Amino acid sequence: MNKQMNRGWSGLAALTLVLSLQGCGGGGGEDTTAPVKNIPVNTPAAIAQVSDDNYDNNVNGLITAATLKSWKDNWLANRPAGVTGKLIILQASAGPAGAEYIKPNGTNVFTYLSPSSDWIQTRSNGVIETPSMVPDGTSMDALLKKFNIDPQNDMIVAAMGTGSTSNAMAQGRIWYALRYWGVDKKNLAILNGGNQWINGNGMAAGDFQVAASVAPNTGHASVKDLLVDNTQLQATVQDLLAAVVPSGDSNVKNDGVFIWDARSLGQYSAGEMVELGEDTNSDLAGTQACATAYCVPLNPANYMWTFQNSGSRQGHPWGTLQLQYTHMLDSTKGFAYRPKAELAALLAGGTNAQGVGFVGADYTLVGAGNAYQDGDTVYAYCETTFRAMITGVASGVILGKPTRFYDGAMVEWNSLTGGSVMTDATGNAILPDNSPWRTDVKSFYRAATSNTLVAQRYITDAYANSANAIVNADKAYKYGETIPTAGTRAPAANPCGG
């Protein structure tokens, strides 16, 4: 396929931005006892954890219903070593009839309803305001208070409720926000599979009840108590610009970076290629589904169906590889994560039973051994880093690979577009052409067919010196300091379901 690489406007060689990854510190373990002015900064490798090959053997990270049942049935006798507080189960939704909520005891086991909207916030990184970011310190402390969580001593389990892709994303957001703010891996777990499946696979009808526990709003803990800095779990647009291949859209191996697009192939390719069973509305006059693993849409010129959130363009950063998040989960088992060996084979470049695996800029399979390389740091993203919660859990919680989440994701990346490429719906340039934050210059993209289809974007400062305002504010909160930040707005609903 002859693929166009749009590079915006002439003279791009003169448009340069010296960016570097924010310094990583810390050692191989987690130290939560350091003096507040000497908080260790954990590397992505230190934040990652490796699952046992048998998920039943895990006591943190990805756990099974059998493990959770043993805990809730006799918490004091069966709780994991080093955990001295309560068992707090946070369900993203109610389960189906007969398996609504995992049954608490009201003494030291509690199950609360906590949807994804609790764990996101619209924030500015200093350049642009972006929805669905990790909550700030004040918001996190409010959640700890709401659910009376003691993050240093309690065990916190993120559960789906009803198993679905969206609820798997939501439990990932719970894990991500808590881990980012410094909750130790020993105090945090993700329950594998939705209630409709674990009812009969590790639990039984008597392990559920109709109502959730009532959130007491009596907690006194703060994320300031967690004397460790895990902000390297988040990658900013500044970090991603530094990580992207500097010229051309190619799969560069052994560069220490693995950028994983968790979206559909239709979005990655801006409608030039689709995957088996994906997006059947690619032709205005009719529908088409692939008969093979991958195929060209019937009408590739009609690519606007791939756009979400009224973006100015669609496509991907240079050097990114694509494998859709759905392939990490087993829909026949309540959308549980697939076995560790299967996930490892996919990450290395292998294919599943349907012949689907990582593809690159030419939309062909990269092949076994040509995807993740030992020593790489995974940069996980999708449209709003909801779908990437699933791929990032696979790489960083199950497989133990250093993993960072580009939290701004494509809703942010595709908005940082020069005026010579696209204006917003009001006819104003989203970014001036000489802004150093133009991401179109490091992207394959197809621009929106009309600026009337493009949403207004809230640009904080097109010439900002840094895009790390969120991380810097969160670091300052840990130290009890205040730094000027742009205002935040109420959390937005997940705009794309992932």
N, C-alpha and C positions, 0 to 999 in steps of 0.2 A: 504494500500500500504506500502511495506517495503521500507522506505526511508533512504538512506545512508547519514550520516553527516560526510563529509570529514573534517578532522582536520589537514591535512597537514603532519606533521612529528612528530616523537616521541620526548618526552621531552618538549612539549609545555607548561607544567605547569611552566617551568623555564622562559618562555618568557612572561614578564609582562610589562605593561606600565601604569604608574599612570597618569590617565587623569581625568580632571574635566571640567565640563561645565564652559565656561567663565562667569565671574560674571555678573549678571543682576542687573541693578539699575533702578532708575526712579520711578515715581509714576503711578497713574492710567490714567493720562491725558498726553497731549503733551505740553511741554513748549518750545517754540521757541524763547524766549527772554532772555535766560540766557547768562551771560558773556561767551566769547569763551573758557576761561580756566575752565569753570564749566558747560560743556555741559552735560545735563542729558542723561543717557542711558536708553532707554525705554525697558521694558520687552516685550516678545512676547504677553502677555495679553494686554498691553497698546497699542501695534501696531494693534491688531485685532480690527475689527468692526463688529457690528451686523446689518444685513439687516432687513428692515421692511418685514413683511410677504407678503405684496404686493409690488413688486419691483417698481411699479409706484410711490410710495411714497418716494423713496430714492432720495436724492440730492447729494450724493457722494457714493462711493463704487459701487455697481452694479446698474446702472440706465437703464431706458427704453428709447425707441425712442420717446415716447410722451414727456418725460421730456426734452430730448435733443432738440426736435423741439421747445418747448416753450422757451428754452434758445436762440437758434439761431435766432428765429423769432423776439425776442425783448430782447436782452441780457441785456440792461441796466435796464429794468423794471423787468425782471424775474430771474436774476442771483441769486444764493444762498446767503444767509446771510453770511457776512464775506469775500466774494470774491469781490475784487474791480478792478481786472485787466481784461484781455482778456479771451475769450473762445478759447482754442487751442485743436483741434481734431487731433489726430495722428492715421491715418489708416495704418494698417499693409500691406494692399494690396488695389488695386483698386477693386471696386465692379463690378458686371456684367453689361452688356450693359443696359443703361437707369438708372442705380443706381451706377454710378462709384464712385463719391465722395459726401459726405454730403456737401451741398452747404454753403459756407461761405459768409460773406458780405464784406470782404476785409478791414473792419474798425476795428472791435473788435471781429470778429469771423473768424477763419482761419482753414483750413483743409489741413494737410500736409501728404504726403506719408512717412511712416517710418517703413520699414520692420524689422524683428527680428534681422537681422545682425547689425543694429544700436545699439542694446542693449545687446550685448554679447562680450566677449573678452577672449582670451586665456591668462591665468595667472598662476603663480606658487604660491602654498600655503606654500612654504618652503620645502616641501617634494617632490611634483610632479607637473608637469605642466599639466593643465587641460583645455580643450576647453569649450566654452559656459558659462563662469563665468560672474558675474555682472561686468560691466565696472568700471574702476578706475576713480578717481576724475577728472583727466585731460580729459578723454573721455566724462564723463558726462557734464563737463563744455562746451565742444565743441558742444554737442547736445543742451544744453540750448542756446548757441550762435546761432547755425544753425537755430533753430525754434523760436528764440527771445522769449523764455519762461522766465517769471518771476515767479519762483516756489512758492514765498510767497504770490502772489496776483492773479495769473491767475488760471483758472479752466482748468485742463488738462484731456481730455477724451481719453482713449485708445479704439479704434474701430477696428473691424476686416476688414472692407471692404467686400470682399466675405466671407460669413460664411463658415467655415470649421474647422476641428479639429486643423489643423496646424495654422490657423489664430487666433483661440481662445488661443492657446499656445502663439502666438506672442504678442497678446494684454496683456496677463499675464506677459510676460517679460517686457513690457513697465511699467506696474503698479509696478512690483517687483523692478526694478532698481530705479525708482523714490521714491518709499516708503522706500527702503533700505537707500537711500541717504538723507532722512529726509523730503520729501515732506509731508505736513500735510494731513490727511485723508479728510479734508474739501475741499482740492484743487485737488482731484484726483478721477476719476471715470472710470468705465469699462462699455462700451455700450453693452447691452445684445442683442445678435443676429446679424447676418450678414445683409448686405445691401439688399440682395435678399428677405429677410423676412420682415425687417422693412419697406420696400417700400410696403405699404398697411397695415402695423401694427404699426401705430404711425406716419408714414411719408407717403408722396405721391411723385409722379414723379417730382413735382416741387421743392422738397427738395433736389434734387441731381443735379450735373453738371458733365461734362465729365472730366475736368482737376482738379488737386489738386492746392492749393495755392503754389506759388513759395517761397521756404524757403529763408528768407531774410539774414540770417547769420549776424544779427546786434545785437544780445543779449549781455547783459553785466552782467547777474547774474551768480552766482557761487553756487555750493552746499555748499561751505564754509559759505554762508549766512544763511544756515538752521541750526540753533544752537540747534540741537537735534541729538542724536545718535541712529539710528534704526538698527545698524549692527546685533543685535540679531535676525533679520529676517533671516539671513543666518546661517546655521549650517555648521561647517567645518567637515572634516573627523575626527578630534580630538573630536569634540562634539558627533558625531554619535558613535564612538567607546566607548565613555563613557556612551551613552544611551542604547546601545545594551545589550540584556540579557547576563549576564556574562558566562553562561554555558548552553548549550542545546538550542534547537530551539522550544521554547514554547511561548504561548500567556500568558504573565504575566499581570494580571490586577492590577490596583491600585498602580502602580509604578511611576505614573506621566508622563509616556511616551507612545505615540502612534505612531508607525512608519508605514507609509502608502506607500506601493509600488503601484505606479500608472500604472505600465507596464502590459503587457499581462500575463495571468496565465502561458502561455508557457515559458516566460522568467523567471518569479518568480520560476517556478518549474524546470527550465533547461530541458524542454521537457518531464517531467514525467506526466503532465496533461495539458489539454487545455480546453478552454471555448467555449460555443456555438457560432458558426460563426467565430471562431478565427483560423487562421493559418491552412490552408488545405494542406500544403506541408510537413507534418510531416513524410511522407513515401516516400522513394526514388522511389519506384515502382508505386506509385499512390497517390491518395488524399483521405482524410477522413474529414468529418465535423461532429461535435457532433450532435446527435439527441436529447440530453438532455442538461441541463445547463452546465454540466461538463462531460468530458470523458477522458479516457486514449488514447493517440495517437496510431495509428495502429502500429507504429514502434518506441517505446520510446527510443530505443538505438540510433536512428538517431536524436540526440539532438542538433547538431551544427546549425540547422536552427534557433534556438532561439538566437544565439549570434549576437550582433551588435558591430560595431566599432572595430572588430578584437580583442575582449577581450581575456584574458588568461583563463577566466572561466565564467560560468553563474550560477545564483542562486540568493540568497538574504541574507542579514544580519539576524542573529538569532533574533527571536521574532517579525519579521515583519509580518504584515497582508497585503493581496493583494485585491484590488478592482480596476479594470481598469478605467482609466480616462473617457472613452467614456460614462460611465453611469451617468456622471454629466450633460451631454448635451442632448438636444433634436434636432436631425437632421432634424426633420420636421419643425422646427421653426428657421432656419438659424443657427443652433448649439448654440442656447441660453441655458443658465443654466436652469435646471429644477426647479420646485417650491421649495421653502425653506423647506416645510414640507417633501417632498420626499428626499431631501438631508439629512435632519436631521435623518430620519428613516434609511437610508443607513449607515450613520456614526455610529449609535448606534448598527448596526449589523443586521438590517432587510434586506429583499430582495426586488427586483423590480418585475415587472410583469413577467419577464422571469425566475425568481427564482435565480437570480444572486445577490450575496452580498459578504461581506468580507469572505475570507477563510484564514486558517492558514497553518502551516507546514504540516498537514496531508491532505491538499487539500479538506477539508470539510468545510461547512459553520460554522462560529463561533456561529451564532444565535443571535437573538435580545437580547440586553443588554450585549453582550460579546465582543463588539468592543470598540469604544471610551468610556472612563470613565470620568465623571466630574473631572476637575482638571488636566487632561492630557495636555501636550504640544504635538501637532502634528508635526512630522518630515516627510515632504513630499519629495519624490524623485521618479525618474524614471531612464532613461538611461542618460539623459543630463539635467534633470530638466526643460524640455519643457512640457512634459505631466503633470508633477507635478505642473506646473503653474495652471492647471485647477483644480486639486484636492485641491491645497493649497488655491485657491480663494474660492472654495466651503467651506472649513473649516474656513479660516481666514477672509474672506471678507463678506461672506453671513451668516455663522453660528456663527461667532464671537469667535471661539476657538483659543487659543494661538497656533500659527503656525510658524514653521521655515522651510526653504527650504534647504535641503542638496544640495547645488549648484553643488558640484563636481559630485555627483550622481554615478550611477553604472559604467559609463565610467572610473571614478577615482577609485571607491571602488574595482572593479574587476581587476584593473591593479596592485593594491598593493599586489602582490602575491610573495611568496617566491620561490627561484630557485628550491627547492626540489619538488615544485608542477608543475611549468611550466617556461620555458625560453621564451624569445622573438624570433622573426623570425631569428635573427642573432645568436641564441644559447647562448646569455648572460642572466644571471639571471636578472629578472626585479627588484627584491629586494633580498638582501642576506637573508639567513634564520634567522640571528640574528637581523634583522631590527625590531625596535619596532612598525613599521607602517604596518606590515602584517595584512591585514583584512581577509585573508582566515581563520585565527584562530578563527574568530567569525562569520563564514558564513556556510550556506549550499551551496555547489557548486558542479558542475561537470566541470572538467578541459577541455580545448580544446583538441581535439583528436590529434592535431599535432602542434608543436611550429611554423611551417611554416605558420599557419593561424593566428598567434598572431602579432599584430603591435608592433613596437618599442615604448616604453614609455619614456618620458623625465623626469627622476628622478633628482630632484634638490639636495636632500640630504637624503639618506636612513637612516641616523641617526640623523636627525634634532630634536632639543629639542621641537619644536612646529610646528603645521600645520596651524597656524593662521596668516601667513604672509600677506594674502590678507586683512583680517579684520584689522590687525594692521596698514597696510599701509593706508587703507581708514580712519581709525581713525586719523592718523597723518595728513592726507590731510585736514581734518576738522580743525585741530589746526594750519595749515600752516607750519607744520614741514615736514621734509624729513627723511625717514629711508631707509636703504639699502634694495632693493628687487631684486629678480631675474627678468631678462628681460621678456618682454611680446612679443607675436607675434600677427600678424593680426588676426582679428576675423575669426573663422571658420564657415562655414555654419552649420546649425543644422544637425548633422550627422545621426540622426535617424528619423527625422520628429517628434520628441517628446521625 
